[in-house]
Amino acid sequence: MTTSFGRTLRTLSLAALLASTASGAVLAQTLTIGVRAGPASMDPHFTATGVQAEAVKHVFDTLVKSGDDLSLEPGLAESWKAVDNTTWEFKLRKGVKFHDGSDFTAEDVKFSIERIPNVTGPNPTTVYVRRVKEIQIPGPLTLVIKTDGPAPTLPNDFIRLFVVSHTAAKDFSTKDTAGEGFNSGKATVGTGPYKFVSWTPKEEMVLARFDGYWGGKEPWEKVIRKEIPNDAGRVAQLKAGQLDLIARVPAADVPTLEKDSKLKVVKADSVYLFNVEFDFREKPAMVSAKDGSPLPKNPFLDPKVREAFDLAIDRETLAEIAMEGMGKPASQLVTETIFGFNKSLKVTKSDPKKAKALLAEAGYPNGFKVTFSYTNDRLAGDGAVGATIAQMLASIGIDAQANGAPGAVFFPAKQRGDYGLAMSGWGTLTGEANYTLAGLMHTNTPATKMGGFNVRGWSNPALDKLIDDAAVEMDVAKRKALLEEANAIVAKERPSLPIASLVTAWAMQKSKVTIVPRADEDTLAMNVKPAK
């Protein structure tokens, strides 16, 4: 016999169960990600750093999409073709809506291209639109781009052409107004799969699903990207269940996390690699004799000194010890999957004895002093790799003062030319070597916007010609040969020393999520799906 009290208790229990289930369903639609570093602004045109693009990709679409393997895919442009050597036509996607309900048209793309030079900051995003000479709009969904010469890689460049609403951003498109407009959300209106909710610098970005997204509805109703630069803190929060997924798992934690039955680790080769850069200016920054007195000339202008530094660095040890097995030795600026990679180039083998002899031949038998600056919070292992390289240079008599710095400090200082010897991560994000060669290795030429990241005075006319020729060569085989030859010159002249490419890892709650890894290391909510 069921009493009135029993029926009431059963009803309450059922209600509690339903409430719990409903609550669980809501929680299951929230994705919480722990990342090492976040954006410097919500303005997608502010800087070209990878963490910036990774964040804003959720809100803003690009004209051309970069696939998980960096292959080109239709984005806001359904198709594109070269009409002639200096003309590209892009057919835009129909029915695309901005988050405010307004229609996406070619006018928004034109506005975005023209906006970039007016608002870009450190690591300038002008590199992605430098070839654009004129923009024509023959129809609301047709865009014609006239270039300053043959531009075979324009679609590759446009994977970082983030499109903003020309109506929402019109009053926030100067260096003085852009930050306030986008960081507050007033102008943060895109066509991407998620809408902007809030952003707290150095803390978190909150996003809400955009149900009107042209690519289909995402499974996550809400996405929270927590910025946790401390590696141990990120791992601890994952293990405590406070995070669903973390990016850039520290190499030391990978074996432990792989053994945790509640967690899953996914690893993938990355296009990012560590790259040491020399200063070639007459008076390099923070380079001196060991007693602090000025040197009569810049030692890095001598190829023997650069070769000595190259031979001092044991890339195998760095990959296995400093990177704890999460790296691969490299002596080329691009990884093997990149168009233009030169298969004939070999990785430099360490030879400290020969390095010392070269320094002596160059007139530095006792070495010299240099401040070695590097990022310590951008890519997994960057701090350990930088500190270890400093020790390796000490073994050949170089007094290398280790100066690890957060990316937010490092990159503006590097672009100002504050560093005489520096190391940071670089990834060929367009899948084409010309992107890297034109940005890092070409003589800095403001008139043509080449060498935008080369602020250290490096210049080689023969190399410039190869890069220039490759930039306008429409024949694929010929362009590949030019890029391979350019990479060979870089390897011979050593203006930079590529050190090691990265193997990156993600860790996640096995019962809740799974991820499709990307070669550019982007951790996108769009690549994270509920576990089956």
N, C-alpha and C positions, 0 to 999 in steps of 0.2 A: 504494500500500500504506500503510495506516494503522498507525503504530507505537503501542506501548503508551503512550509518552510523549505522542504526538499526541492519543490518545484522552483521556488525563488532562488535557491542556491545554485541549481542547475542552470537556470536562466542567466544568472550573474556570471557563472563560470564560462558559459558559451559566449556571452558578450565579451568577457575578458579575452577569450581565445581569439574571437574575431578581431578585436581591437589590436591584439598582439600581432596577428597575421597581417592586418592592414598596415600596422606600423612597420613590420618587416618588409612589406612590399615597397613602402615608401623609401625605407633605408636602402633597399636593394637597388633603387634607381639613382642613388647618389654615389658618385665615384670620387674618391679622395686619393690624390696622387702626391707623393713627396718628391720634389725635384731639388737638384743641387743649387740651381740659380734660376732666377726669373727675369722678366723683362725689365728694361730700364725706363720704359714708357709704354703707354698703351697706343701711342702713335706708331703704326706699322712702318712708317717711313723714317723713323728717327735714327735707327742704327742697323747695320747689316750683321750684327752678331747672331750666332745660331740660336741662343736662348731667347733672343727677342723674336725671331721668326717663329720658333716653336710655339711660343705663347700666343702670338697674334693670329696664327693659322686657324685657331678655333673660331675666331670672330670674322676674319676677313679672308675672302677667297683670292686666288691669283688667276691671271689670265690663262696660264698653262700650269698644270699640276705636276709635281714631282712624285713619281710612284715610290713604293717602298724600296725598290732597287735603284731609284733615281732616274728611271726611264720617264720620258715625257708622256703625259696623259692629258686629255681634254679637261679644262677647268671651266672658267667662265667663257672661254673660247671653245666652241665645239670642234672647230677645225681651223687650220691655217695653211697658207701656201705662199711660196715666193713667186710673185708675179713677174718680177725681173730682178736683176742683181741688187737693186737698191729699193725694192718695194715689197713689203709683206702685207698680205690681206688676212684678217682674222674675222671669222664668222662667229658671232656671239650667241650664247645660249638663250633660247626663248623662255619666257615665263619666270625668270629669276626675280625674286623679291628681296629687297633690303629688310632688315629687322623692323623698320618702322612702317612696312607695308608698301613703300614706294617701289617703282619699277627700276630694274637695272638696265642701263643703256650704254651705248658707246661714249656718251658724254662723261660718264663716271670714270671710264678708263682714261680718257684724254685728260680730265682734271687730275687724276692720280699721277699720271706721268709728269705733268707740268708742275705738280705740287712738290715732288720729291726734292729738287734742288733748293727749294725755299725753306725746307724744314729739317733737312738731314743734319745729324750731329756727328759724333765720333763714329769711326768705321762707316763712312758715308755710303748711303744706299744709291747714290748716283751711278755706281758701277753697273747697276741693272738696266739703266735707261740711257747710258752714255752714247749709244749708237743712234738714238732717235733724233732725226732732224726736223721732221714735220709730221703732224697728225691730221688725217682727214677723216671725216665722218660722212660717207655717202648715204648712209641710212642708219636708223636707230640701233640696229644690231650688226652693223658692219664697220670695221675699223681698218683703215689703211695707214700703214706706217712707212714713211719715207726715211731711209737711213743715210748716214753721212758717207756711205760707200757700201760695197757688198758686206752683208752682215749675216753670215750663215748660222750663227749661234743665237740670233735674237730670241727664238722661242725658248732656248735654254735660259737666257737671262730673265725672261718673263716668268719663270717659276717663283721669282721673288718680287714680282710686281703686284703688290697687294692693292686691291681696289677699294677705295672709300667712297662714300656717298658724296657727290658734289654739292648737294643741298645741305646735308648735315655738317660737312666740314668747311664750307665756304668761308665762315667767319673765324676759322681756327687753322689757318694755313700760312702762318708766319712763324718764325722762331720764337717770337714773344707770346703768341696766342695758342700754338699747337698743343703744348703740354697741358694747359688748363682745360682745353676743350676735350681732349681725348682721355686724360686721366680721370676726369670727373664723369665721363660717360656721355656728355652732351653730343660729342661728335663720333663716339665709338659705335657707329652704325655700319654693320657689314652685311654680307650675304652668306656668311659661313654657317656651319651647323649649330653653333652656339652663340647666344646673345651675351653681351657684357652685363654683369651685375655689379661687381665692385672690384677694386684693386687696391691693396695696401702694399706699398713698396717694401720689398725685402721680407714680406710676410706671406700674403696669399692673394690669389686671383679667383674670383667666384664667377661661374658661368651658368646660364640656364639654357636648356635645349630650345632650339628654334624649330618648331613643328612645321614651319613653312619652307624648310630647307629644300632646295631643288634636288639634292642628292638623296633624299629620303630621311626619315626620322631616325635619330640616334637612340640607342637603348638607355642612355643616362639622362635622367630628368635634370640633374644638377651635377656640376663638376667643380670640385675644389682642388686647386693646385697650390699646395703648401710649399713655400720656399724654405728649405732646411739645408743650409750650406755645410753644417757639421755632419760628416758621414756617419759617425757613431750614433748621433741623434736620429738620423733618418732610419737607420737599421733598427734602432730600439723601438721607434714608433711603429714600424711595420710588425715587429715581433709581438708588440703589445696589442695589435689589432686596431690601432688608431689610423692606419693608412691601408688602403687596398693594394697599392703598388708603389714601388720606389724606382727611380731612375738612377743610372750610374752607380751601381752597387760597388762599394770598395772591394778591390780584388781580394783583400785579406778575409773578407766576410763571405765570399762566394762559396767555399767548401762547406762552411758551417750552415749557411742558409739552405744549401742543396740537401743537407741531411735532415732538415726540419720537415716533418711529415705534413705540417699545415701550409707550407710554403712551396713555391715553384720558382725556379730561376731560368731565365731565357737569355742566351748569349748570342752575339752576332758580330761579325767583322764590321768595322766602321771606316768611313772615308776620312775621318779626322786623323791627323798625325801631329807629333810634336816637331817644331821647326825652330832652330836656333838662327838668329839673324845678326850679322855684323853691321856696324856703323861705318860708312865709307866717307864721311865728311872729313874735312881737313882737321878739325878739332872735335874728335868724337867725345860723346858725353861719358863721364865717369871712367876714363881710362888714363892711367898715369904710370910713372915709375913706381917701384915698390915703396920708395920713401915718400911718395905723394907728389913729387916734383913732376912738371910737365915732360912729356916725351918729345923728342925733336920732330917726330912725324907720327901719323896714325899707323900703328902696326898692322891693322887689318887691311891696309892697302897692299900689303905684301902677300902674294899667293902662298908663299911658304908658311906664313903664320896661319893662314886659314886652313891649309892642309894639316898643319900640326894639331890644331884644335880638332879637326876631323878625326885624326888618328888617335887622339887622346881619349875619345869617347868610345866606350865599349857598349855597343848597341845590344848585344846578346845579353849582357849582364843587366842592362836597364830593363829590357823586356821581361826577363825572367825574375829578377830580384826587385828592382824598384817598382815595376809594374805588376809584380807577383803573377807572372804568366799571362797577364791580360794585355799583352802587346806583341807586335811583330817588328823586328828590325827593318829600317828603311833608309835608303839614301837617295830617294827621289821625292819630289814635291807632291806627287799624286800617287794614289794607290792603284793596284793592278787592274781594277775594274773600270778605271777612268779612261775615256777616249784620249789617246795621246801618250799613255804610259809606254815607256821605252823598255822593252823586255831584255835588251842587251846590257843594261846597266846593272852592276853588281853592288851589293851592300858592302860598305867600307868595313874592313876588319881592323880592330884596334891594334896599334903598334906604338906604345909609349916611347920606346927607345928611338925609333925613327922620328917621332914627334919632337923629342928633345933635340935631336940633331938638326932638324929643320929650323927650330927656334934659334939655335946657335948660328946657323948659316944666315939667318935673317937679321942677326945682330942683337938677339935677346937671349944670351946663354943663361942668364939668371931669371928669365921671364919678365913679367910686369904685372901691374895690378889692374883689375877691371871689376866693376860692379856687374854681376850677372843677375838680371831681373827676369822674373817669370811669374805666370799666374799660379795661384795656389788654391783656387776654388772653382775653376771653370770645367776642366775635364778630369775624369778619374785618374789619380796618380800624378797630376801635374806638379804638385808640390814636391813629392818624393823624387820625381825624375829631375827636376831643377836642382834640388839639393845634391843629388848624386852626381850630376854633371859637374857641379862646382868642385866636388871632391876629386873627380877624375882629372879636371884641369889642374888642380893642385899637384897631382902626381907628375906633371911635366914642368913644374916650376911657375905656373900661373897662379897668382894670388887672386882667386875669384871670390869676390864677396857676394855670398848668396843673398838675394833680395826677392823673396816671395811676396806677392801682392795680390789682393782680390782683383778680379777682372774689372770691377767698377773703377778701380784706381789705375790698374795697369794699362788698359787700352787708351784712355785719353792721354796718359803720359807718353805712351809709345807713339801715338799719332802726332804729338807735339815734338817728337824727336828727343825726348829726355833720356833715352837709354842708349848706351854704347854697345851693349851685348844683351840680347833678350831672347826669351823662348816663350812661345805660346802655341796653342793648338790651331790648326787650320784644316778646313775640309773643303774639298772641291765639290761644292753642293750642286752644281749644275750638271755634273757628270762629264764635263768637257775640260781638258787641261788648259785651254786658253783662258778660262775664268781665273785660274790661279796664276798663270804666267803673266797675263795682262795686268793683274792687280798687284802682284808682289815683285815681279822681275823686270818689268818694262821701266824705262826711265820715266820718272814722274813728269808727265806732260799735261798740264791743266787744259791746254787748248784742245786736246783730243780725249781728255779724261782717262788717259792710260797711266798706269802706275800709281793709282790712287792710294794704295797702301804702302808704297815705297817712299818713305820719308827719310831714308838713311843715306841718300846720295849715290846709290848703286846705279851704274849706267854701262851698258855694253851695246854699242851700235849694231853689231852683228846679231845679237840676241833680239834686239828691238825689231830688226827687219824680219826675222823669222816669226815673231809674235804678230807683227803688223800684217805679214803675208797670210798667216794662218787665219787671222781675224776676218779676212775678206775672201778667202778661198772657198768657193762653193762646191768644188769637187771633194768628196769625202776622203778618198784615198790620199789625195795630195795634201789635204789639210792634216790628216793623221801623220804623214811623214814629216811635215813641217814642225808639228808639235813634238814629235819624238826627237828631232834634231835639236830643238830648243831645250828640251829636258837634258839632253846630252851635254850641251854647253853649260847649263847650270851645274850639273854634276862635276864637270871639269874645273870650272872657275870657282865654285864653292862660295857664292855670295851668301848663301844660306846652307845650313846643314840639317836636312831632314833626319830625324832620329828614329822614330818608331811610330807605327800606326797603332790604333787602339782596337782592342776587343772590348765591347761594352756589354753590360749585363743589367737586366731588370729583375727584380724579385717581387713576388705578388702573393696574395692570399689564394691558395690553390682552389678553394671551394667557391670563390666569388668571381675571379676574373682570369682572362688570358689575354695575351698581347701578340700582335704581329710586329716583329722588330723592323726598324728602318735602318738603312745604311748610313743615313745622316745623323743617327742617334736621336732624332726627334721623338719625344714621348707625347703622343697625341691621343686624346680621349677617343678619337675616331678609330684608332687601331686597337682599342681595348674593348673587349666584348665580355658579357657575362659568361662565366664558366658553365659548361653544360652538365 
